[in-house]
């Protein structure tokens, strides 16, 4: 016999919804993950993330910088260079991203190589 007890779904935590809305945006988590390994140039990020266009990477880096997670530093050169690094706030996400990656490796089905 099925229990007829009705359960109210737990309300979504606003902070969690906000975090996933931002971090769940395509590429943001991956860019932060790459930068958790240390500062990188634009071309290093593009190679490390793979499959991201220059314009989207530029947009994501701007969003992450505006949110205070990434710092953009211009080297006057010559040659002029730009380096991106996590801020202290961005670095505070590294343990969370590491835990999420570990959970995904253990609990999600493997991705097909052709699935982008």
C-alpha positions as a LaTeX table, in Angstrom:
\begin{tabular}{lrrr}
\hline
Residue & $x$ (\AA) & $y$ (\AA) & $z$ (\AA) \\
\hline
Unk1 & 0.00 & 0.00 & 0.00 \\
Unk2 & 1.34 & 3.41 & $-0.98$ \\
Unk3 & 1.51 & 5.99 & 1.76 \\
Unk4 & $-0.76$ & 8.94 & 0.92 \\
Unk5 & 1.32 & 11.41 & 2.93 \\
Unk6 & 2.02 & 14.55 & 0.92 \\
Unk7 & 5.43 & 16.15 & 1.27 \\
Unk8 & 6.14 & 19.74 & 0.46 \\
Unk9 & 9.22 & 20.10 & $-1.70$ \\
Unk10 & 12.01 & 21.92 & 0.03 \\
Unk11 & 12.28 & 25.51 & $-1.14$ \\
Unk12 & 15.30 & 26.20 & $-3.27$ \\
Unk13 & 17.99 & 28.04 & $-1.36$ \\
Unk14 & 18.35 & 31.44 & $-3.04$ \\
Unk15 & 22.13 & 31.52 & $-2.60$ \\
Unk16 & 22.51 & 28.05 & $-4.13$ \\
Unk17 & 20.27 & 29.02 & $-7.05$ \\
Unk18 & 22.34 & 32.17 & $-7.58$ \\
Unk19 & 25.62 & 30.22 & $-7.44$ \\
Unk20 & 24.48 & 27.58 & $-9.94$ \\
Unk21 & 22.98 & 30.27 & $-12.16$ \\
Unk22 & 26.41 & 31.86 & $-12.40$ \\
Unk23 & 28.74 & 28.86 & $-12.17$ \\
Unk24 & 26.43 & 26.73 & $-14.29$ \\
Unk25 & 26.71 & 29.14 & $-17.17$ \\
Unk26 & 28.59 & 27.32 & $-19.89$ \\
Unk27 & 32.38 & 27.64 & $-19.53$ \\
Unk28 & 32.48 & 29.66 & $-16.27$ \\
Unk29 & 33.27 & 26.68 & $-14.06$ \\
Unk30 & 35.83 & 25.36 & $-16.52$ \\
Unk31 & 37.63 & 28.72 & $-16.77$ \\
Unk32 & 37.74 & 28.94 & $-12.97$ \\
Unk33 & 39.00 & 25.35 & $-12.81$ \\
Unk34 & 41.84 & 26.11 & $-15.22$ \\
Unk35 & 42.78 & 29.27 & $-13.32$ \\
Unk36 & 42.82 & 27.33 & $-10.05$ \\
Unk37 & 46.09 & 25.88 & $-11.37$ \\
Unk38 & 47.62 & 29.36 & $-11.56$ \\
Unk39 & 47.59 & 32.47 & $-13.74$ \\
Unk40 & 47.17 & 32.03 & $-17.49$ \\
Unk41 & 47.18 & 34.09 & $-20.64$ \\
Unk42 & 44.17 & 34.28 & $-22.95$ \\
Unk43 & 45.69 & 31.81 & $-25.42$ \\
Unk44 & 46.61 & 29.39 & $-22.61$ \\
Unk45 & 43.03 & 29.51 & $-21.37$ \\
Unk46 & 41.64 & 28.98 & $-24.87$ \\
Unk47 & 43.82 & 25.88 & $-25.34$ \\
Unk48 & 43.08 & 24.52 & $-21.87$ \\
Unk49 & 39.31 & 24.92 & $-22.12$ \\
Unk50 & 39.08 & 23.63 & $-25.70$ \\
Unk51 & 36.04 & 24.28 & $-27.86$ \\
Unk52 & 35.42 & 27.82 & $-26.61$ \\
Unk53 & 35.48 & 30.66 & $-29.13$ \\
Unk54 & 37.59 & 33.75 & $-28.53$ \\
Unk55 & 34.53 & 35.98 & $-28.19$ \\
Unk56 & 32.84 & 33.69 & $-25.65$ \\
Unk57 & 36.05 & 33.33 & $-23.64$ \\
Unk58 & 36.42 & 37.10 & $-23.63$ \\
Unk59 & 32.81 & 37.49 & $-22.45$ \\
Unk60 & 33.23 & 34.88 & $-19.70$ \\
Unk61 & 36.47 & 36.45 & $-18.46$ \\
Unk62 & 34.75 & 39.85 & $-18.32$ \\
Unk63 & 31.83 & 38.37 & $-16.35$ \\
Unk64 & 34.17 & 36.60 & $-13.95$ \\
Unk65 & 36.19 & 39.79 & $-13.46$ \\
Unk66 & 33.05 & 41.86 & $-12.87$ \\
Unk67 & 31.95 & 39.30 & $-10.27$ \\
Unk68 & 35.30 & 39.72 & $-8.50$ \\
Unk69 & 36.47 & 36.15 & $-9.16$ \\
Unk70 & 39.17 & 36.85 & $-11.76$ \\
Unk71 & 41.76 & 39.60 & $-12.00$ \\
Unk72 & 43.06 & 40.81 & $-15.36$ \\
Unk73 & 46.63 & 42.12 & $-15.33$ \\
Unk74 & 48.20 & 43.91 & $-18.30$ \\
Unk75 & 51.96 & 43.53 & $-18.74$ \\
Unk76 & 53.19 & 46.63 & $-20.53$ \\
Unk77 & 55.87 & 44.55 & $-22.26$ \\
Unk78 & 57.27 & 44.61 & $-24.78$ \\
Unk79 & 55.45 & 42.64 & $-25.92$ \\
Unk80 & 52.22 & 43.66 & $-24.22$ \\
Unk81 & 50.62 & 40.70 & $-22.49$ \\
Unk82 & 47.51 & 40.04 & $-20.45$ \\
Unk83 & 47.37 & 37.52 & $-17.63$ \\
Unk84 & 44.29 & 36.27 & $-15.82$ \\
Unk85 & 44.36 & 34.95 & $-12.25$ \\
Unk86 & 41.87 & 34.07 & $-9.55$ \\
Unk87 & 41.24 & 36.68 & $-6.89$ \\
Unk88 & 41.05 & 35.60 & $-3.25$ \\
Unk89 & 37.29 & 35.20 & $-3.71$ \\
Unk90 & 37.82 & 33.13 & $-6.86$ \\
Unk91 & 40.44 & 31.01 & $-5.10$ \\
Unk92 & 37.97 & 30.26 & $-2.33$ \\
Unk93 & 35.96 & 28.29 & $-4.94$ \\
Unk94 & 38.85 & 25.90 & $-5.69$ \\
Unk95 & 38.01 & 23.34 & $-2.95$ \\
Unk96 & 34.36 & 23.37 & $-4.03$ \\
Unk97 & 35.28 & 22.84 & $-7.70$ \\
Unk98 & 37.67 & 20.04 & $-6.71$ \\
Unk99 & 34.92 & 18.34 & $-4.70$ \\
Unk100 & 32.43 & 18.75 & $-7.54$ \\
Unk101 & 34.91 & 17.26 & $-10.04$ \\
Unk102 & 35.56 & 14.32 & $-7.70$ \\
Unk103 & 31.84 & 13.74 & $-7.24$ \\
Unk104 & 31.26 & 13.85 & $-11.01$ \\
Unk105 & 34.08 & 11.37 & $-11.65$ \\
Unk106 & 32.57 & 8.92 & $-9.16$ \\
Unk107 & 28.87 & 9.38 & $-9.83$ \\
Unk108 & 28.18 & 10.52 & $-13.37$ \\
Unk109 & 28.37 & 8.24 & $-16.39$ \\
Unk110 & 31.47 & 8.75 & $-18.53$ \\
Unk111 & 31.04 & 11.15 & $-21.43$ \\
Unk112 & 31.33 & 9.87 & $-24.95$ \\
Unk113 & 34.42 & 11.32 & $-26.67$ \\
Unk114 & 32.18 & 12.73 & $-29.42$ \\
Unk115 & 29.86 & 14.47 & $-26.93$ \\
Unk116 & 31.10 & 18.08 & $-26.81$ \\
\hline
\end{tabular}
